[in-house]
Amino acid sequence: MKALCDRFAPQQSSKSEKRDNPPPSLVSDSGSSDHHNKSKFPYWSNVFAPSSSSSSVSQSSSSASAHKQVSTARNGWTALVKKAYMASGAIRRFQERVLGPNRTGLPSTTSDVWLLGVCYKISEDEASKETDDGSVMAALQQDFSSRILLTYRRGFQAIGETTYTSDVNWGCMIRSSQMLFAQALLFHRLGRSWRSKKSEALEQEYLETLEPFGDSEASAFSIHNLILVGESYGLAAGSWVGPYAICRSWESLACKKRKQTDSSQQTLHMAVHIVSGSEDGERGGAPILCIEDATKSCLEFSKGNAEWTPILLLVPLVLGLDRVNPRYIPSLVATFTFPQSLGILGGKPGASTYIVGVQDDKGFYLDPHEVQQVVTVNKETKDVDTSSYHCNVLRYIPLESLDPSLALGFYCRDKDDFDDFCLRASKLAEESNGAPLFTVTQTHSLIIHSSCEFVENTEDDEREDDWQLL
């Protein structure tokens, strides 16, 4: 997979070049930029324009020239159609190789669907009928299409001192993480029950949620700023990054913005807390949520003004070797029943997605691999088209085929919400049959006991344990 990404990754050009010549993309492209359109004019002129020397030749020569032009035009169209067909085939083969065949709709008509803490019970009779506005299927579709989608973009200002003006073929993990944070901000500002409505004016809170995710250094949570603060974790333009590194980069970015901004002007209205294993994830074993540390994160976020604030919990995990070990899948599915759920950052090796829902052992995801032109969104432009920030197509992937490196997200609005989350997480760990995703403890003094509470320390278990160093 890395070889594929390296093969099709955009190459940096020297500053003396007038324009970049990127290789053909293997992901879907929603249209051509103005720059690319201009570069195509000479081609179309050669196909359709009359000969510049036609005025100096005889009538018979003009007729022959016209016939030749028609033939050239036909050949041009044939080449163009052949090129488009070959490109679409390459896109299709690439997507199937990375994410598997394109699976859409519901994999089952009888099982419950959980979408970020909300359950949809779809009857078989309803699933067999056309969707109407009052059906459960319609409610599920509206909920899914209201989630924020962030994809590859092109045409933004160059990242740092590089020549990258697009993140095609390498920025999918960053985009997936932006989606998770965008949902957290959306839940914070408008609540979990908010739904997008095309017929109504865009709410200011909605626009304020999208604005920080613009593609420029001026936008707080842009790909530019994430790469800048994440250099120490391996983030770089043109390079793919894993879940643990992106979680730590978000923690650093949130800390930086908190120090630079007055409390009343914060863009991110919540503390960011990474749930890791003992010694900050440098040893194996299930990560540990220490309530004492979470409380400290809230206190630091409020700069000592409040003991508790809204908090976003990120739990980077490695749940196997080549793919997720099946014993963890029931627990992964169960996390979507938590009201605090923000889903999963995960996908296939080298191809991240944002998983927002589950049905049985399938995960519904938002795919960042579509290429779209940069869109500027701010609270002053209420007539802006935000359709590129949403998706209406339900796609799913078998959870057992996920890359074992992934990250969970949870948003707790207040202390009561956090306490409820801890109770649910502790119960889930108790029911995990010795394979908890993470555990919960009150203080550091209980960490050793907590980390061993649900795992028998035997040689067999040590050989079977699929946890890897983060």
C-alpha positions in Angstrom: 0.0 0.0 0.0 2.8 2.3 0.8 4.3 1.6 -2.6 1.0 2.6 -4.2 0.8 5.9 -2.3 4.5 6.6 -3.0 3.9 5.9 -6.7 1.0 8.4 -7.0 2.0 10.9 -4.4 2.4 14.5 -5.8 6.0 15.4 -6.4 7.5 18.7 -5.2 8.7 20.9 -8.0 11.4 23.5 -7.9 10.3 27.1 -7.2 11.6 28.1 -10.7 8.9 26.1 -12.4 5.8 28.0 -13.5 3.3 25.3 -12.5 3.1 21.9 -11.1 2.5 18.8 -13.3 0.9 16.4 -10.8 0.6 12.7 -11.8 -2.9 11.3 -12.6 -4.9 10.9 -9.5 -6.4 7.5 -8.6 -9.2 9.0 -6.5 -12.5 10.5 -7.7 -12.2 14.1 -8.8 -15.3 16.2 -8.7 -14.1 18.6 -11.4 -11.2 20.5 -12.8 -9.6 23.6 -11.4 -9.4 26.8 -13.4 -5.7 26.2 -13.7 -6.2 22.8 -15.3 -9.0 24.2 -17.6 -6.6 26.8 -18.9 -3.9 24.2 -19.6 -6.4 22.3 -21.8 -7.2 25.2 -24.2 -4.3 24.5 -26.6 -5.5 20.9 -26.9 -9.0 21.8 -27.8 -7.7 24.6 -30.2 -5.7 22.0 -32.0 -8.7 19.8 -32.4 -11.3 22.3 -33.4 -9.6 25.5 -34.6 -9.3 26.1 -38.4 -5.8 26.1 -40.0 -4.1 29.5 -39.8 -2.8 29.0 -43.4 -6.2 28.3 -45.0 -6.4 31.7 -46.7 -3.3 31.1 -48.8 -4.3 27.7 -50.3 -6.7 26.8 -53.1 -10.4 25.8 -52.7 -9.5 22.1 -53.2 -6.7 22.4 -50.6 -9.2 24.0 -48.2 -11.6 21.1 -48.6 -8.9 18.6 -48.0 -7.8 20.6 -44.9 -11.4 20.6 -43.6 -11.6 16.9 -44.1 -8.4 16.4 -42.2 -9.7 18.6 -39.3 -12.8 16.5 -39.0 -10.6 13.4 -38.9 -8.4 15.0 -36.3 -11.4 15.9 -34.2 -12.7 12.4 -34.3 -9.3 11.0 -33.3 -9.2 13.6 -30.5 -12.6 12.5 -29.2 -11.6 8.8 -29.4 -8.4 9.5 -27.4 -10.3 11.6 -24.9 -12.9 8.9 -24.3 -10.3 6.2 -24.1 -8.3 8.2 -21.6 -11.4 8.8 -19.4 -12.3 5.2 -19.5 -8.8 4.1 -18.5 -8.8 6.7 -15.7 -12.1 5.6 -14.3 -10.9 2.0 -14.4 -7.8 2.9 -12.4 -9.9 4.8 -9.8 -12.2 1.8 -9.4 -9.4 -0.7 -9.1 -7.6 1.5 -6.6 -10.7 2.0 -4.4 -11.5 -1.7 -4.5 -7.9 -2.7 -3.6 -7.7 -0.3 -0.7 -11.2 -0.2 0.8 -12.7 -3.3 -0.9 -15.7 -3.3 -3.2 -17.9 -0.3 -2.9 -20.6 -1.4 -0.4 -23.5 0.9 0.0 -26.9 0.9 1.7 -27.7 -1.3 4.7 -26.0 -4.7 5.0 -29.0 -6.1 6.9 -32.7 -5.2 7.1 -33.4 -6.6 10.5 -30.5 -5.5 12.8 -30.4 -2.2 14.7 -28.2 0.6 13.4 -26.2 2.7 15.9 -25.0 6.1 14.7 -22.9 8.0 17.2 -25.0 7.0 20.2 -28.4 7.0 18.5 -30.2 3.7 17.7 -32.3 3.2 14.6 -34.6 0.1 14.7 -35.5 -0.7 11.1 -38.2 -3.3 10.4 -37.9 -5.6 7.4 -41.2 -4.3 6.1 -40.0 -0.7 6.2 -36.7 -1.5 4.6 -38.5 -3.2 1.6 -40.5 -0.1 0.9 -39.6 3.3 -0.6 -38.3 5.8 2.0 -40.8 8.4 3.1 -40.1 11.4 5.3 -41.6 9.8 8.4 -39.8 6.5 8.3 -36.9 5.3 10.4 -34.8 4.9 7.3 -35.4 8.5 6.4 -34.4 9.6 9.9 -31.2 7.5 9.6 -30.4 9.0 6.2 -30.9 12.5 7.5 -28.8 11.9 10.6 -26.0 10.4 8.5 -26.1 13.2 5.9 -25.9 15.8 8.7 -22.5 14.6 9.8 -19.6 16.8 8.7 -17.6 15.5 5.8 -14.1 16.7 5.2 -12.2 15.4 2.1 -9.2 15.9 0.0 -9.0 19.5 -1.2 -7.1 21.1 -4.0 -6.2 24.7 -4.8 -5.3 25.8 -1.2 -2.2 27.9 -0.4 1.0 26.0 -0.2 1.7 24.2 3.1 4.6 25.9 4.8 7.7 26.0 2.6 6.5 23.1 0.4 4.8 23.3 -3.0 1.8 21.2 -1.9 -1.4 22.9 -2.7 -3.5 19.6 -2.3 -3.5 16.7 0.1 -4.5 14.1 -2.5 -3.2 10.6 -1.8 -1.7 11.4 1.6 -4.0 13.5 3.8 -6.8 11.1 4.5 -5.9 10.5 8.2 -5.7 14.2 8.8 -9.1 14.7 7.1 -10.6 11.9 9.1 -9.5 13.4 12.4 -10.8 16.8 11.3 -14.2 15.1 10.8 -14.2 13.7 14.3 -13.3 17.1 15.8 -15.9 18.8 13.7 -18.6 16.5 15.0 -17.5 17.3 18.6 -17.8 21.0 17.9 -21.2 20.5 16.2 -22.5 18.5 19.2 -21.2 21.2 21.6 -22.8 24.1 19.7 -26.0 22.6 18.3 -26.5 19.3 20.2 -26.7 15.7 19.0 -30.3 16.2 17.7 -29.3 18.9 15.1 -30.0 18.0 11.5 -29.0 19.9 8.3 -32.0 21.3 6.4 -31.5 22.5 2.8 -34.6 24.6 2.8 -33.6 26.7 5.7 -31.0 29.4 6.2 -27.7 28.2 7.6 -27.3 28.7 11.3 -24.4 30.9 12.5 -23.3 28.1 14.9 -23.1 25.7 12.0 -20.9 28.1 10.0 -18.8 28.8 13.0 -18.2 25.0 13.3 -17.0 24.7 9.7 -14.9 27.9 9.6 -11.9 26.6 11.7 -11.4 23.7 9.3 -10.6 25.9 6.3 -7.5 25.2 4.2 -5.2 28.0 5.2 -2.9 29.0 8.0 -5.6 31.5 9.1 -8.0 28.7 10.0 -7.3 27.3 13.5 -7.7 23.6 12.6 -6.5 23.6 9.1 -4.2 20.9 7.6 -1.5 23.6 7.5 -1.6 24.1 11.3 -1.9 20.4 12.1 1.3 19.6 10.1 3.1 22.5 11.7 2.5 21.4 15.3 2.7 17.7 14.4 6.3 17.8 13.0 7.6 16.1 16.2 5.2 13.3 15.7 6.1 12.7 12.1 3.5 14.8 10.3 4.7 16.2 7.0 3.1 17.3 3.8 3.1 14.4 1.4 3.4 11.7 4.1 0.8 9.4 5.6 0.4 9.4 9.3 -1.1 7.0 11.9 -3.8 7.5 14.5 -1.5 7.9 17.5 0.5 10.6 15.9 -2.6 12.5 14.7 -4.1 12.4 18.2 -1.0 13.8 19.8 -0.9 16.5 17.1 -4.4 17.6 17.9 -3.5 17.7 21.6 -0.5 19.9 20.8 -2.6 22.2 18.5 -5.4 22.5 21.1 -2.7 23.5 23.8 -1.1 26.0 21.4 -4.4 27.7 20.6 -5.4 27.8 24.3 -2.2 29.7 25.1 -2.6 32.1 22.2 -6.3 32.9 22.7 -8.3 34.5 25.5 -10.7 32.1 27.2 -13.7 33.9 25.9 -12.4 33.6 22.3 -11.5 29.9 22.2 -12.2 28.2 18.9 -12.1 24.7 20.6 -14.5 24.9 23.5 -13.3 21.7 25.2 -10.3 20.2 26.8 -8.5 17.5 24.8 -7.3 14.4 26.7 -5.4 11.5 25.3 -6.1 8.1 27.0 -2.9 6.1 26.8 -1.2 3.2 28.5 1.2 3.3 31.4 4.3 5.5 30.9 2.4 7.5 28.3 1.9 4.6 25.9 5.4 3.3 25.8 4.4 -0.1 27.1 1.8 -2.6 25.9 -1.5 -3.2 27.5 -4.9 -1.5 27.4 -4.9 2.3 27.7 -6.0 3.6 31.0 -8.4 6.5 31.5 -7.3 8.1 34.8 -10.1 10.4 36.1 -7.5 12.3 38.1 -5.7 13.2 34.8 -8.9 14.1 33.0 -9.8 16.5 35.8 -6.3 18.0 35.5 -6.8 18.5 31.7 -10.1 20.4 32.3 -8.4 22.6 35.0 -5.6 23.5 32.6 -8.0 24.2 29.8 -10.0 26.7 31.9 -6.7 28.2 33.1 -7.7 27.4 36.7 -11.1 29.1 36.5 -13.2 25.9 36.5 -12.7 22.4 37.9 -14.6 20.9 35.0 -15.2 21.8 31.4 -16.4 19.9 28.3 -13.8 17.4 27.3 -12.9 15.4 24.2 -11.3 12.0 24.9 -9.1 10.4 22.3 -8.2 6.7 22.7 -5.5 5.6 20.2 -5.4 1.8 20.0 -3.6 -1.1 18.2 -5.8 -4.1 18.2 -3.9 -6.7 16.2 -1.1 -7.3 13.8 -2.4 -7.2 10.2 -6.1 -6.5 11.0 -8.3 -6.1 14.0 -8.4 -9.2 16.2 -12.0 -10.5 16.2 -12.2 -10.6 20.0 -12.2 -6.7 20.1 -15.0 -6.2 17.6 -17.9 -6.6 20.1 -16.4 -3.9 22.3 -15.8 -1.6 19.3 -19.5 -2.0 18.3 -20.6 -1.4 21.8 -18.8 2.0 22.0 -21.3 3.3 19.4 -24.1 2.8 21.9 -22.5 5.4 24.2 -24.2 8.8 24.1 -20.7 10.3 24.1 -19.6 8.4 21.0 -17.7 10.3 18.3 -16.8 7.2 16.3 -13.6 5.7 15.0 -10.6 7.0 13.1 -9.7 3.9 11.0 -9.8 2.2 7.7 -7.5 0.0 5.6 -3.7 0.3 5.7 -2.7 3.7 4.3 -6.4 4.7 3.6 -8.1 6.2 6.6 -11.9 6.7 6.9 -14.1 8.1 9.7 -16.5 5.5 11.0 -19.7 7.0 12.4 -22.0 4.0 12.8 -22.3 0.2 13.0 -24.7 -2.6 12.2 -23.7 -6.0 13.5 -20.0 -6.3 12.5 -20.1 -3.6 9.7 -19.1 0.0 10.1 -20.7 3.0 8.2 -18.1 5.5 7.3 -17.5 8.9 5.7 -14.8 8.7 3.0 -12.3 11.6 2.8 -10.8 10.3 -0.5 -12.9 12.5 -2.9 -11.1 15.4 -4.3 -12.9 18.7 -4.0 -12.1 22.4 -4.7 -11.3 24.6 -1.7 -14.4 26.3 -0.2 -14.2 29.3 2.1 -16.7 29.2 4.9 -17.3 31.9 7.6 -20.1 33.1 9.7 -20.5 36.3 7.5 -21.3 34.4 4.3 -24.6 32.7 5.0 -25.3 32.0 1.4 -22.2 29.8 0.9 -22.7 26.4 -0.6 -21.8 23.8 2.1 -23.0 20.7 0.2 -19.4 19.5 -0.2 -19.3 19.1 3.6 -22.0 16.4 3.7 -22.5 13.0 2.1 -25.8 11.3 1.3 -24.5 7.8 0.5 -24.3 5.2 3.2 -21.1 3.2 2.8 -20.0 0.3 5.0 -16.9 -1.8 5.6 -16.5 -5.0 7.6 -14.9 -4.1 11.0 -12.7 -7.2 10.9 -10.9 -5.8 7.8 -9.9 -2.6 9.5 -6.3 -1.7 10.1 -5.5 -2.6 13.7 -4.2 1.0 14.3 -7.2 3.2 15.0 -8.5 5.7 17.5 -11.8 6.2 19.4 -13.3 9.5 20.2 -15.8 10.6 22.9 -17.3 14.0 23.8 -18.5 14.6 27.4 -20.4 17.9 27.8 -20.1 18.2 31.6 -19.1 16.2 34.7 -22.3 14.2 34.9 -21.8 13.2 31.2 -18.2 12.2 32.0 -19.3 10.2 35.0 -21.9 8.4 32.9 -19.2 7.6 30.3 -16.9 6.2 32.9 -19.6 3.9 34.2 -20.4 2.6 30.7 -16.7 2.2 29.9 -16.0 0.3 33.1 -19.0 -2.0 32.5 -17.7 -2.6 28.9 -14.3 -3.6 30.2 -15.8 -6.0 32.7 -17.7 -7.7 29.9 -14.8 -7.9 27.5 -13.7 -11.4 28.4 -10.1 -10.3 29.2 -9.7 -8.1 26.1 -10.7 -4.5 27.2 -10.3 -1.7 24.8 -9.3 0.5 27.7 -9.9 0.6 31.5 -10.9 3.3 33.9 -9.3 4.2 37.2 -9.6 7.0 39.7 -6.0 7.8 40.5 -2.5 6.9 39.5 -2.0 4.8 42.6 -4.6 2.4 41.2 -3.2 2.2 37.7 -1.2 -1.0 38.2 -4.2 -2.8 39.7 -6.6 -1.4 37.1 -4.5 -2.4 34.1 -4.4 -6.0 35.3 -7.9 -6.3 36.6 -9.4 -7.9 33.6 -6.4 -9.7 32.0 -4.9 -12.9 33.4 -1.1 -12.7 33.5 -0.3 -16.0 31.9 2.3 -17.0 29.2 -0.5 -18.0 26.8 -2.2 -14.7 27.2 1.1 -12.9 26.6 1.6 -14.7 23.4 -2.0 -14.1 22.3 -2.0 -10.4 23.3 -2.1 -8.4 20.1 -1.3 -5.0 21.6 1.6 -3.3 20.0 3.7 -0.3 21.2 2.1 3.0 20.4 
